Protein backbone atom coordinates (compact mmCIF):
# COMPACT_ATOMS: atom_id res chain seq x y z
CA UNK A 1 0.00 0.00 0.00
CA UNK A 2 1.13 3.50 -0.83
CA UNK A 3 0.33 6.41 1.46
CA UNK A 4 0.14 9.94 0.20
CA UNK A 5 0.83 12.71 2.70
CA UNK A 6 0.26 16.29 1.59
CA UNK A 7 2.39 18.75 3.56
CA UNK A 8 2.08 22.53 3.60
CA UNK A 9 4.72 25.13 4.32
CA UNK A 10 3.31 27.55 6.87
CA UNK A 11 4.57 30.10 9.39
CA UNK A 12 6.16 28.25 12.28
CA UNK A 13 3.69 27.82 15.10
CA UNK A 14 6.06 29.51 17.56
CA UNK A 15 6.22 32.72 15.56
CA UNK A 16 4.00 35.58 16.55
CA UNK A 17 2.22 36.53 13.35
CA UNK A 18 2.26 40.17 12.31
CA UNK A 19 -0.25 41.74 9.95
CA UNK A 20 1.18 43.85 7.13
CA UNK A 21 0.60 47.56 7.63
CA UNK A 22 -1.57 47.79 4.49
CA UNK A 23 -3.78 44.95 5.71
CA UNK A 24 -3.16 42.87 2.60
CA UNK A 25 -2.03 39.84 4.58
CA UNK A 26 0.52 38.75 7.13
CA UNK A 27 4.18 39.61 6.98
CA UNK A 28 6.27 36.66 5.79
CA UNK A 29 9.59 38.49 5.38
CA UNK A 30 12.37 36.83 7.40
CA UNK A 31 9.83 34.64 9.20
CA UNK A 32 10.61 31.07 10.16
CA UNK A 33 8.55 28.68 8.09
CA UNK A 34 7.86 25.05 9.00
CA UNK A 35 5.72 22.11 8.10
CA UNK A 36 2.10 22.54 9.14
CA UNK A 37 1.98 20.75 12.53
CA UNK A 38 -1.11 18.71 11.61
CA UNK A 39 0.63 17.51 8.44
CA UNK A 40 3.59 16.51 10.58
CA UNK A 41 1.25 14.36 12.67
CA UNK A 42 -0.20 12.81 9.50
CA UNK A 43 3.30 12.03 8.25
CA UNK A 44 4.31 10.53 11.60
CA UNK A 45 1.25 8.26 11.44
CA UNK A 46 2.15 7.20 7.90
CA UNK A 47 5.69 6.38 9.01
CA UNK A 48 4.37 4.32 11.94
CA UNK A 49 2.04 2.42 9.60
CA UNK A 50 4.98 1.72 7.31
CA UNK A 51 7.19 0.69 10.22
CA UNK A 52 4.47 -1.73 11.28
CA UNK A 53 4.81 -3.36 7.85
CA UNK A 54 1.39 -2.22 6.66
CA UNK A 55 2.55 0.17 3.95
CA UNK A 56 5.27 -0.02 1.30
CA UNK A 57 5.83 3.58 0.36
CA UNK A 58 5.15 7.07 1.64
CA UNK A 59 4.94 9.91 -0.86
CA UNK A 60 4.99 13.47 0.46
CA UNK A 61 3.47 16.19 -1.71
CA UNK A 62 3.62 19.93 -1.34
CA UNK A 63 1.80 22.46 -3.46
CA UNK A 64 2.84 26.09 -3.36
CA UNK A 65 5.93 28.18 -4.06
CA UNK A 66 9.28 26.51 -4.80
CA UNK A 67 10.37 27.19 -1.20
CA UNK A 68 8.09 24.30 -0.19
CA UNK A 69 11.03 22.16 -1.20
CA UNK A 70 12.48 22.72 2.29
CA UNK A 71 9.31 21.34 3.84
CA UNK A 72 9.53 18.28 1.62
CA UNK A 73 13.15 17.72 2.65
CA UNK A 74 11.99 17.73 6.26
CA UNK A 75 9.34 15.17 5.34
CA UNK A 76 11.98 13.02 3.64
CA UNK A 77 14.26 13.32 6.67
CA UNK A 78 11.44 12.20 8.94
CA UNK A 79 10.82 9.12 6.81
CA UNK A 80 8.90 9.78 3.58
CA UNK A 81 10.37 7.76 0.69
CA UNK A 82 10.01 10.32 -2.05
CA UNK A 83 8.49 13.70 -2.65
CA UNK A 84 6.57 15.61 -5.27
CA UNK A 85 6.78 19.38 -5.35
CA UNK A 86 4.07 21.11 -7.35
CA UNK A 87 5.17 24.66 -8.00
CA UNK A 88 1.85 26.44 -8.31
CA UNK A 89 3.00 29.99 -7.72
CA UNK A 90 6.17 32.03 -7.59
CA UNK A 91 4.72 34.27 -4.89
CA UNK A 92 5.20 32.99 -1.35
CA UNK A 93 2.30 35.19 -0.26
CA UNK A 94 -0.18 33.45 -2.55
CA UNK A 95 -2.24 30.78 -0.85
CA UNK A 96 -3.38 28.03 -3.17
CA UNK A 97 -7.03 27.46 -2.39
CA UNK A 98 -8.34 24.11 -1.16
CA UNK A 99 -10.20 23.16 -4.32
CA UNK A 100 -7.15 23.59 -6.53
CA UNK A 101 -5.03 21.70 -4.01
CA UNK A 102 -7.62 18.92 -3.91
CA UNK A 103 -7.74 18.72 -7.72
CA UNK A 104 -3.95 18.44 -7.98
CA UNK A 105 -3.85 15.86 -5.18
CA UNK A 106 -6.61 13.93 -6.92
CA UNK A 107 -4.57 13.80 -10.12
CA UNK A 108 -1.55 12.57 -8.15
CA UNK A 109 -3.62 9.93 -6.37
CA UNK A 110 -4.82 8.62 -9.73
CA UNK A 111 -1.33 8.68 -11.23
CA UNK A 112 0.36 7.09 -8.22
CA UNK A 113 -2.52 4.72 -7.38
CA UNK A 114 -2.41 5.53 -3.69
CA UNK A 115 -5.03 3.96 -1.45
CA UNK A 116 -4.62 6.01 1.66
CA UNK A 117 -4.29 9.75 1.91
CA UNK A 118 -3.30 10.98 5.36
CA UNK A 119 -3.41 14.70 5.85
CA UNK A 120 -3.63 17.35 8.52
CA UNK A 121 -7.17 18.43 9.40
CA UNK A 122 -6.29 21.99 8.48
CA UNK A 123 -3.32 24.26 7.89
CA UNK A 124 -2.57 26.61 10.75
CA UNK A 125 -2.19 29.60 8.43
CA UNK A 126 -5.72 29.94 7.05
CA UNK A 127 -7.57 27.23 9.04
CA UNK A 128 -9.73 26.29 6.04
CA UNK A 129 -10.26 22.66 7.01
CA UNK A 130 -11.50 21.83 3.51
CA UNK A 131 -8.91 20.04 1.40
CA UNK A 132 -9.41 16.54 2.83
CA UNK A 133 -13.16 16.70 2.39
CA UNK A 134 -12.89 18.07 -1.17
CA UNK A 135 -10.33 15.46 -2.12
CA UNK A 136 -12.56 12.69 -0.83
CA UNK A 137 -15.46 14.09 -2.86
CA UNK A 138 -13.35 14.29 -6.03
CA UNK A 139 -12.15 10.72 -5.50
CA UNK A 140 -15.62 9.53 -4.69
CA UNK A 141 -14.22 7.64 -1.72
CA UNK A 142 -14.69 7.46 2.02
CA UNK A 143 -13.41 10.06 4.44
CA UNK A 144 -12.74 10.25 8.14
CA UNK A 145 -11.78 13.62 9.57
CA UNK A 146 -10.22 14.73 12.89
CA UNK A 147 -8.68 11.33 13.59
CA UNK A 148 -7.24 10.77 17.05
CA UNK A 149 -6.69 7.04 16.53
CA UNK A 150 -6.21 5.01 13.37
CA UNK A 151 -6.32 1.20 13.32
CA UNK A 152 -5.70 -0.71 10.13
CA UNK A 153 -7.24 -4.12 9.52
CA UNK A 154 -6.85 -5.26 5.93
CA UNK A 155 -9.05 -3.19 3.64
CA UNK A 156 -10.82 -1.60 6.57
CA UNK A 157 -9.63 1.18 8.81
CA UNK A 158 -11.15 1.98 12.16
CA UNK A 159 -10.84 5.68 12.88
CA UNK A 160 -11.58 7.39 16.17
CA UNK A 161 -12.72 10.94 15.48
CA UNK A 162 -12.64 13.87 17.83
CA UNK A 163 -16.07 15.44 17.56
CA UNK A 164 -17.68 18.16 19.63
CA UNK A 165 -19.51 15.79 21.93
CA UNK A 166 -16.60 13.39 22.51
CA UNK A 167 -15.20 10.57 20.42
CA UNK A 168 -16.82 8.89 17.48
CA UNK A 169 -15.58 5.65 15.97
CA UNK A 170 -16.11 5.06 12.27
CA UNK A 171 -14.95 2.36 9.92
CA UNK A 172 -13.89 3.23 6.40
CA UNK A 173 -12.91 1.07 3.45
CA UNK A 174 -9.87 1.83 1.32
CA UNK A 175 -9.33 3.96 -0.65
CA UNK A 176 -9.87 6.66 1.90
CA UNK A 177 -8.90 10.17 2.93
CA UNK A 178 -8.19 10.58 6.61
CA UNK A 179 -7.49 13.96 8.18
CA UNK A 180 -5.74 13.90 11.51
CA UNK A 181 -6.12 15.84 14.72
CA UNK A 182 -3.63 17.01 17.32
CA UNK A 183 -3.74 14.09 19.75
CA UNK A 184 -3.10 11.29 17.25
CA UNK A 185 0.62 11.06 17.99
CA UNK A 186 3.75 13.01 18.77
CA UNK A 187 5.86 13.49 15.64
CA UNK A 188 9.49 12.46 15.74
CA UNK A 189 12.44 14.72 14.99
CA UNK A 190 14.76 13.74 12.17
CA UNK A 191 18.05 12.06 13.08
CA UNK A 192 21.24 13.42 11.58
CA UNK A 193 21.88 10.36 9.35
CA UNK A 194 18.30 10.63 8.05
CA UNK A 195 18.72 14.34 7.33
CA UNK A 196 21.77 13.41 5.26
CA UNK A 197 19.96 10.57 3.49
CA UNK A 198 17.00 12.83 2.72
CA UNK A 199 19.23 14.97 0.52
CA UNK A 200 19.57 12.03 -1.86
CA UNK A 201 15.95 10.89 -1.86
CA UNK A 202 13.99 11.64 -5.05
CA UNK A 203 12.14 14.95 -5.19
CA UNK A 204 10.19 15.38 -8.38
CA UNK A 205 9.16 18.86 -9.49
CA UNK A 206 5.87 19.41 -11.27
CA UNK A 207 3.49 22.18 -12.23
CA UNK A 208 -0.33 22.32 -12.02
CA UNK A 209 -0.58 22.13 -15.79
CA UNK A 210 1.07 18.69 -15.65
CA UNK A 211 -2.14 17.62 -13.96
CA UNK A 212 -4.45 19.71 -16.17
CA UNK A 213 -5.32 21.99 -13.29
CA UNK A 214 -5.55 25.71 -13.69
CA UNK A 215 -4.75 27.39 -10.40
CA UNK A 216 -7.17 30.25 -10.00
CA UNK A 217 -8.01 31.97 -6.76
CA UNK A 218 -11.72 32.23 -6.20
CA UNK A 219 -11.55 34.08 -2.93
CA UNK A 220 -10.54 37.67 -2.53
CA UNK A 221 -8.98 38.82 0.71
CA UNK A 222 -10.52 42.16 1.49
CA UNK A 223 -8.73 42.89 4.71
CA UNK A 224 -6.52 41.24 7.29
CA UNK A 225 -6.66 42.42 10.88
CA UNK A 226 -4.90 41.62 14.11
CA UNK A 227 -7.20 39.85 16.52
CA UNK A 228 -8.73 42.21 19.05
CA UNK A 229 -6.46 42.65 22.02
CA UNK A 230 -7.68 40.89 25.14
CA UNK A 231 -8.95 43.30 27.71
CA UNK A 232 -7.83 43.03 31.30
CA UNK A 233 -10.27 41.26 33.61
CA UNK A 234 -11.94 42.73 36.66
CA UNK A 235 -12.31 41.51 40.20
CA UNK A 236 -15.74 41.18 41.73
CA UNK A 237 -16.33 41.22 45.45
CA UNK A 238 -19.32 38.92 45.70
CA UNK A 239 -21.32 36.24 43.91
CA UNK A 240 -24.19 38.65 43.58
CA UNK A 241 -22.01 41.14 41.83
CA UNK A 242 -20.73 38.41 39.52
CA UNK A 243 -24.25 37.40 38.56
CA UNK A 244 -25.17 41.02 38.05
CA UNK A 245 -22.15 41.59 35.75
CA UNK A 246 -22.81 38.43 33.78
CA UNK A 247 -26.43 39.48 33.27
CA UNK A 248 -26.08 43.14 32.53
CA UNK A 249 -22.49 43.81 31.36
CA UNK A 250 -21.57 40.60 29.60
CA UNK A 251 -25.13 39.68 28.67
CA UNK A 252 -24.40 35.97 28.83
CA UNK A 253 -27.08 34.88 31.28
CA UNK B 1 26.31 32.29 3.56
CA UNK B 2 23.90 33.90 6.00
CA UNK B 3 24.82 32.51 9.39
CA UNK B 4 21.28 31.73 10.43
CA UNK B 5 20.49 29.96 7.15
CA UNK B 6 23.41 27.56 7.44
CA UNK B 7 22.32 23.96 8.09
CA UNK B 8 18.67 24.89 8.48
CA UNK B 9 17.56 21.27 8.39
CA UNK B 10 19.92 20.30 11.20
CA UNK B 11 18.97 23.35 13.26
CA UNK B 12 15.33 22.49 12.83
CA UNK B 13 15.80 18.91 13.98
CA UNK B 14 17.80 20.05 17.01
CA UNK B 15 15.24 22.64 18.02
CA UNK B 16 12.56 19.94 17.85
CA UNK B 17 14.69 17.56 19.88
CA UNK B 18 15.38 20.25 22.46
CA UNK B 19 11.71 21.16 22.74
CA UNK B 20 11.23 17.80 24.46
CA UNK B 21 13.60 18.93 27.18
CA UNK B 22 11.90 21.97 28.58
CA UNK B 23 13.02 24.36 31.26
CA UNK B 24 11.69 22.19 34.09
CA UNK B 25 13.94 19.36 32.84
CA UNK B 26 17.02 21.57 33.02
CA UNK B 27 15.93 23.07 36.32
CA UNK B 28 15.62 19.62 37.85
CA UNK B 29 19.01 18.52 36.54
CA UNK B 30 20.53 21.69 37.92
CA UNK B 31 18.84 21.52 41.31
CA UNK B 32 19.71 17.87 41.83
CA UNK B 33 23.14 18.18 40.25
CA UNK B 34 22.09 15.40 37.92
CA UNK B 35 23.64 14.43 34.61
CA UNK B 36 21.13 15.19 31.80
CA UNK B 37 21.19 11.59 30.69
CA UNK B 38 17.92 11.50 28.72
CA UNK B 39 18.99 14.55 26.74
CA UNK B 40 22.42 13.12 25.97
CA UNK B 41 20.84 9.80 24.96
CA UNK B 42 18.44 11.57 22.59
CA UNK B 43 21.31 13.48 20.96
CA UNK B 44 23.39 10.31 20.67
CA UNK B 45 20.53 8.29 19.20
CA UNK B 46 19.80 11.07 16.75
CA UNK B 47 23.40 10.76 15.55
CA UNK B 48 24.16 14.39 16.34
CA UNK B 49 27.22 13.79 18.49
CA UNK B 50 28.89 11.79 15.71
CA UNK B 51 28.35 14.53 13.12
CA UNK B 52 32.09 15.09 12.67
CA UNK B 53 33.21 11.45 12.56
CA UNK B 54 33.92 10.35 8.97
CA UNK B 55 31.35 8.17 7.27
CA UNK B 56 33.75 5.24 6.99
CA UNK B 57 33.84 5.10 10.79
CA UNK B 58 30.08 5.35 11.18
CA UNK B 59 29.59 9.09 11.60
CA UNK B 60 27.98 11.61 9.29
CA UNK B 61 31.30 13.02 8.06
CA UNK B 62 30.11 16.60 8.26
CA UNK B 63 32.19 19.73 8.46
CA UNK B 64 32.73 21.77 11.61
CA UNK B 65 29.97 24.17 10.54
CA UNK B 66 27.44 21.39 11.20
CA UNK B 67 28.86 20.76 14.66
CA UNK B 68 28.72 24.49 15.38
CA UNK B 69 25.09 24.64 14.24
CA UNK B 70 24.13 21.73 16.51
CA UNK B 71 25.75 23.20 19.62
CA UNK B 72 24.48 26.70 18.94
CA UNK B 73 20.89 25.47 18.63
CA UNK B 74 21.12 23.50 21.87
CA UNK B 75 22.21 26.58 23.78
CA UNK B 76 19.75 28.82 21.97
CA UNK B 77 16.94 26.54 23.10
CA UNK B 78 17.84 27.05 26.75
CA UNK B 79 19.67 23.77 27.18
CA UNK B 80 23.34 23.17 27.73
CA UNK B 81 25.63 21.02 25.62
CA UNK B 82 28.38 20.98 28.24
CA UNK B 83 27.30 17.51 29.30
CA UNK B 84 28.21 16.01 25.95
CA UNK B 85 29.87 18.46 23.54
CA UNK B 86 33.24 16.80 24.07
CA UNK B 87 31.88 13.55 22.63
CA UNK B 88 31.73 15.50 19.39
CA UNK B 89 35.32 16.68 19.22
CA UNK B 90 37.60 14.78 21.62
CA UNK B 91 37.76 11.99 19.06
CA UNK B 92 39.52 14.43 16.71
CA UNK B 93 42.86 13.57 18.33
CA UNK B 94 42.45 9.89 17.44
CA UNK B 95 41.18 10.79 14.00
CA UNK B 96 44.13 13.00 13.18
CA UNK B 97 46.95 11.25 14.99
CA UNK B 98 45.81 7.71 15.78
CA UNK B 99 46.83 4.61 13.85
CA UNK B 100 44.41 2.99 11.44
CA UNK B 101 43.99 0.20 13.95
CA UNK B 102 43.05 2.59 16.74
CA UNK B 103 40.66 4.46 14.47
CA UNK B 104 38.80 1.38 13.31
CA UNK B 105 38.73 -0.02 16.83
CA UNK B 106 37.36 3.05 18.58
CA UNK B 107 35.72 5.49 16.17
CA UNK B 108 32.74 3.33 15.07
CA UNK B 109 31.86 2.64 18.70
CA UNK B 110 32.24 6.31 19.59
CA UNK B 111 30.02 7.14 16.61
CA UNK B 112 27.28 4.78 17.76
CA UNK B 113 27.53 5.99 21.33
CA UNK B 114 28.51 2.54 22.58
CA UNK B 115 31.76 4.06 23.78
CA UNK B 116 31.80 7.49 25.29
CA UNK B 117 34.96 9.51 24.80
CA UNK B 118 34.28 12.83 26.45
CA UNK B 119 36.89 13.15 29.17
CA UNK B 120 40.10 14.97 28.55
CA UNK B 121 42.82 14.80 31.22
CA UNK B 122 45.23 17.67 30.73
CA UNK B 123 44.99 20.26 33.52
CA UNK B 124 46.62 19.52 36.88
CA UNK B 125 46.39 21.27 40.24
CA UNK B 126 49.87 22.72 39.84
CA UNK B 127 49.63 23.45 36.13
CA UNK B 128 46.67 25.33 34.74
CA UNK B 129 47.22 27.17 31.50
CA UNK B 130 50.93 26.26 31.81
CA UNK B 131 50.22 22.81 30.39
CA UNK B 132 53.77 21.71 29.70
CA UNK B 133 54.69 21.86 33.39
CA UNK B 134 52.36 19.00 34.23
CA UNK B 135 53.59 16.38 36.70
CA UNK B 136 51.67 13.23 35.79
CA UNK B 137 54.15 10.65 34.55
CA UNK B 138 53.85 7.53 32.42
CA UNK B 139 56.84 5.19 32.76
CA UNK B 140 57.29 2.09 30.65
CA UNK B 141 57.90 -1.00 32.79
CA UNK B 142 58.63 -3.32 29.85
CA UNK B 143 54.99 -4.28 29.43
CA UNK B 144 52.80 -1.28 30.19
CA UNK B 145 53.06 2.43 30.77
CA UNK B 146 52.55 3.02 34.48
CA UNK B 147 50.76 6.30 35.14
CA UNK B 148 51.08 8.23 38.39
CA UNK B 149 49.76 11.66 39.19
CA UNK B 150 46.64 13.74 39.32
CA UNK B 151 44.37 15.73 37.03
CA UNK B 152 41.80 18.34 37.88
CA UNK B 153 38.80 19.86 36.10
CA UNK B 154 38.38 16.74 34.03
CA UNK B 155 34.76 17.18 33.03
CA UNK B 156 32.36 14.28 32.50
CA UNK B 157 34.87 11.61 33.64
CA UNK B 158 32.09 9.78 35.46
CA UNK B 159 30.06 9.73 32.24
CA UNK B 160 32.80 8.68 29.89
CA UNK B 161 34.25 5.25 29.12
CA UNK B 162 37.46 6.54 27.63
CA UNK B 163 39.85 9.23 28.73
CA UNK B 164 42.27 11.11 26.57
CA UNK B 165 45.25 11.63 28.84
CA UNK B 166 48.34 13.79 28.52
CA UNK B 167 51.26 12.58 30.62
CA UNK B 168 55.02 13.10 30.77
CA UNK B 169 56.95 10.21 29.27
CA UNK B 170 60.32 11.96 29.42
CA UNK B 171 61.40 14.11 32.40
CA UNK B 172 61.45 17.84 31.81
CA UNK B 173 65.17 17.87 32.64
CA UNK B 174 65.93 15.60 29.69
CA UNK B 175 64.18 17.56 26.97
CA UNK B 176 65.30 20.60 25.01
CA UNK B 177 61.87 22.25 24.99
CA UNK B 178 59.43 21.83 27.84
CA UNK B 179 56.68 21.02 25.35
CA UNK B 180 58.58 17.88 24.41
CA UNK B 181 58.41 14.63 26.32
CA UNK B 182 54.64 14.58 26.67
CA UNK B 183 52.54 11.74 25.26
CA UNK B 184 48.85 11.18 24.66
CA UNK B 185 47.12 7.99 25.82
CA UNK B 186 43.66 6.70 25.24
CA UNK B 187 42.71 5.15 28.57
CA UNK B 188 39.82 2.75 28.91
CA UNK B 189 38.65 3.82 32.35
CA UNK B 190 36.03 1.11 32.74
CA UNK B 191 38.49 -1.49 33.96
CA UNK B 192 40.53 0.90 36.09
CA UNK B 193 38.06 2.91 38.14
CA UNK B 194 38.18 1.97 41.80
CA UNK B 195 41.54 0.25 41.34
CA UNK B 196 44.39 2.39 40.10
CA UNK B 197 42.12 5.23 39.04
CA UNK B 198 39.98 7.29 41.41
CA UNK B 199 37.43 9.78 40.16
CA UNK B 200 36.31 12.44 42.59
CA UNK B 201 33.49 14.82 41.66
CA UNK B 202 34.02 18.53 42.33
CA UNK B 203 31.04 20.59 43.42
CA UNK B 204 30.87 23.77 41.41
CA UNK B 205 28.54 26.72 40.93
CA UNK B 206 26.95 24.97 37.96
CA UNK B 207 25.93 21.47 36.98
CA UNK B 208 28.92 20.50 34.86
CA UNK B 209 29.95 17.06 36.17
CA UNK B 210 33.55 18.02 36.60
CA UNK B 211 36.01 15.86 38.55
CA UNK B 212 39.47 15.26 39.89
CA UNK B 213 41.36 12.17 38.78
CA UNK B 214 44.00 10.32 40.78
CA UNK B 215 46.29 7.77 39.14
CA UNK B 216 48.16 5.31 41.28
CA UNK B 217 50.32 2.93 39.24
CA UNK B 218 47.65 2.89 36.54
CA UNK B 219 48.69 0.54 33.73
CA UNK B 220 48.10 1.62 30.12
CA UNK B 221 49.04 -0.72 27.26
CA UNK B 222 51.54 0.72 24.77
CA UNK B 223 49.07 0.20 21.91
CA UNK B 224 46.89 2.84 23.58
CA UNK B 225 49.41 5.57 22.95
CA UNK B 226 48.17 7.98 20.28
CA UNK B 227 50.79 8.99 17.71
CA UNK B 228 54.48 9.13 18.55
CA UNK B 229 55.96 9.04 22.00
CA UNK B 230 56.98 12.41 23.47
CA UNK B 231 55.06 14.31 20.77
CA UNK B 232 51.71 14.56 22.52
CA UNK B 233 51.68 18.28 23.18
CA UNK B 234 51.23 19.24 19.56
CA UNK B 235 48.48 16.61 19.17
CA UNK B 236 46.56 18.33 21.91
CA UNK B 237 47.20 21.75 20.38
CA UNK B 238 45.96 20.58 17.00
CA UNK B 239 42.46 20.13 18.41
CA UNK B 240 42.29 23.55 20.01
CA UNK B 241 40.95 25.47 17.01
CA UNK B 242 37.99 23.13 16.61
CA UNK B 243 37.25 23.25 20.31
CA UNK B 244 37.42 27.04 20.45
CA UNK B 245 35.13 27.41 17.46
CA UNK B 246 32.56 24.98 18.84
CA UNK B 247 32.56 26.66 22.25
CA UNK B 248 32.14 30.03 20.51
CA UNK B 249 29.07 28.59 18.77
CA UNK B 250 27.61 27.62 22.15
CA UNK B 251 28.25 31.17 23.38
CA UNK B 252 26.36 32.59 20.41
CA UNK B 253 23.48 30.24 21.19
CA UNK B 254 23.51 31.45 24.80
CA UNK B 255 23.62 35.09 23.69
CA UNK B 256 20.61 34.55 21.43
CA UNK B 257 18.72 32.87 24.27
CA UNK B 258 19.44 35.74 26.68
CA UNK B 259 18.54 38.40 24.13
CA UNK B 260 15.33 36.64 23.18
CA UNK B 261 14.37 36.20 26.80
CA UNK B 262 15.16 39.84 27.68
CA UNK B 263 13.34 41.12 24.63
CA UNK B 264 10.16 39.20 25.43
CA UNK B 265 10.18 40.12 29.08
CA UNK B 266 10.82 43.80 28.33
CA UNK B 267 7.72 43.84 26.16
CA UNK B 268 5.50 41.99 28.62
CA UNK B 269 6.48 43.41 31.97
CA UNK B 270 4.42 46.46 32.81
CA UNK B 271 5.74 48.92 35.38
CA UNK B 272 4.39 52.47 35.72
CA UNK B 273 1.66 51.58 33.24
CA UNK B 274 3.94 50.75 30.35
CA UNK B 275 6.21 47.96 29.21
CA UNK B 276 9.66 48.34 30.73
CA UNK B 277 11.09 47.85 27.22
CA UNK B 278 9.73 51.27 26.33
CA UNK B 279 12.41 52.79 28.56
CA UNK B 280 15.65 53.48 26.76
CA UNK B 281 17.50 52.50 29.90
CA UNK B 282 16.12 49.00 29.38
CA UNK B 283 16.00 48.74 25.59
CA UNK B 284 19.41 50.18 24.78
CA UNK B 285 21.39 47.52 26.67
CA UNK B 286 19.35 44.85 24.86
CA UNK B 287 20.03 46.50 21.51
CA UNK B 288 23.70 46.74 22.40
CA UNK B 289 23.85 43.08 23.44
CA UNK B 290 22.25 42.17 20.13
CA UNK B 291 24.78 44.20 18.15
CA UNK B 292 27.67 42.59 20.03
CA UNK B 293 26.21 39.15 19.40
CA UNK B 294 25.87 39.80 15.67
CA UNK B 295 29.44 41.09 15.40
CA UNK B 296 30.82 38.10 17.31
CA UNK B 297 28.73 35.77 15.17
CA UNK B 298 30.41 37.14 12.04
CA UNK B 299 33.82 36.31 13.48
CA UNK B 300 32.58 32.84 14.36
CA UNK B 301 31.33 32.33 10.81
CA UNK B 302 34.67 33.40 9.42
CA UNK B 303 36.55 31.03 11.69
CA UNK B 304 34.23 28.16 10.75
CA UNK B 305 34.59 28.88 7.04
CA UNK B 306 38.39 29.02 7.21
CA UNK B 307 38.48 25.82 9.25
CA UNK B 308 36.20 24.04 6.79
CA UNK B 309 38.41 25.20 3.92
CA UNK B 310 41.27 23.34 5.57
CA UNK B 311 43.09 26.47 6.71
CA UNK B 312 44.60 26.87 10.15
CA UNK B 313 42.55 29.72 11.62
CA UNK B 314 44.39 30.10 14.93
CA UNK B 315 43.75 33.81 15.04
CA UNK B 316 40.10 33.61 14.01
CA UNK B 317 39.31 30.67 16.31
CA UNK B 318 40.76 32.56 19.27
CA UNK B 319 39.01 35.78 18.29
CA UNK B 320 35.72 33.93 17.90
CA UNK B 321 36.04 32.34 21.35
CA UNK B 322 36.97 35.70 22.90
CA UNK B 323 34.27 37.78 21.21
CA UNK B 324 31.49 35.20 21.44
CA UNK B 325 32.10 34.52 25.13
CA UNK B 326 32.12 38.26 25.80
CA UNK B 327 28.94 38.71 23.77
CA UNK B 328 27.18 35.93 25.67
CA UNK B 329 28.29 37.28 29.02
CA UNK B 330 27.16 40.77 28.07
CA UNK B 331 23.80 39.36 26.98
CA UNK B 332 23.58 37.43 30.25
CA UNK B 333 24.19 40.59 32.28
CA UNK B 334 21.65 42.51 30.22
CA UNK B 335 19.05 39.77 30.57
CA UNK B 336 19.58 39.57 34.33
CA UNK B 337 19.23 43.33 34.70
CA UNK B 338 16.13 43.40 32.50
CA UNK B 339 14.48 40.76 34.66
CA UNK B 340 15.43 42.48 37.87
CA UNK B 341 14.45 40.44 40.91
CA UNK B 342 12.70 37.82 38.81
CA UNK B 343 16.01 36.98 37.17
CA UNK B 344 17.06 35.43 40.45
CA UNK B 345 14.07 33.10 40.57
CA UNK B 346 14.84 29.59 39.32
CA UNK B 347 11.65 29.31 37.32
CA UNK B 348 12.76 31.88 34.74
CA UNK B 349 16.01 30.00 33.92
CA UNK B 350 17.96 33.25 33.75
CA UNK B 351 20.03 32.59 36.87
CA UNK B 352 20.92 29.07 35.67
CA UNK B 353 21.94 30.19 32.20
CA UNK B 354 23.79 33.13 33.79
CA UNK B 355 25.90 30.79 35.91
CA UNK B 356 26.50 28.52 32.91
CA UNK B 357 27.46 31.36 30.56
CA UNK B 358 30.07 32.65 33.00
CA UNK B 359 32.14 29.49 32.51
CA UNK B 360 33.18 30.40 29.01
CA UNK B 361 35.19 33.40 30.20
CA UNK B 362 37.36 30.89 32.02
CA UNK B 363 37.20 27.57 30.21
CA UNK B 364 38.28 25.79 28.12
CA UNK B 365 40.77 28.63 27.75
CA UNK B 366 40.80 31.79 29.80
CA UNK B 367 40.29 35.15 28.20
CA UNK B 368 43.74 36.31 29.30
CA UNK B 369 45.42 33.44 27.54
CA UNK B 370 43.64 34.32 24.31
CA UNK B 371 44.81 37.90 24.67
CA UNK B 372 48.36 36.63 25.21
CA UNK B 373 48.05 34.53 22.07
CA UNK B 374 46.85 37.50 20.04
CA UNK B 375 49.56 39.78 21.46
CA UNK B 376 52.35 37.31 20.85
CA UNK B 377 51.36 35.48 17.68
CA UNK B 378 49.29 38.05 15.83
CA UNK B 379 50.69 41.39 17.00
CA UNK B 380 54.26 40.16 17.40
CA UNK B 381 54.65 41.58 20.90
CA UNK B 382 57.06 39.99 23.39
CA UNK B 383 55.80 36.85 25.09
CA UNK B 384 54.39 37.78 28.47
CA UNK B 385 54.62 34.50 30.31
Interface residues (C-beta under 8 A of the other chain):
Chain A: X34 X70 X73 X74 X77 X189 X190 X191 X192 X193 X195 X196 X198
Chain B: X8 X9 X10 X12 X13 X14 X16 X17 X45 X46 X47 X48 X50 X51 X60 X62
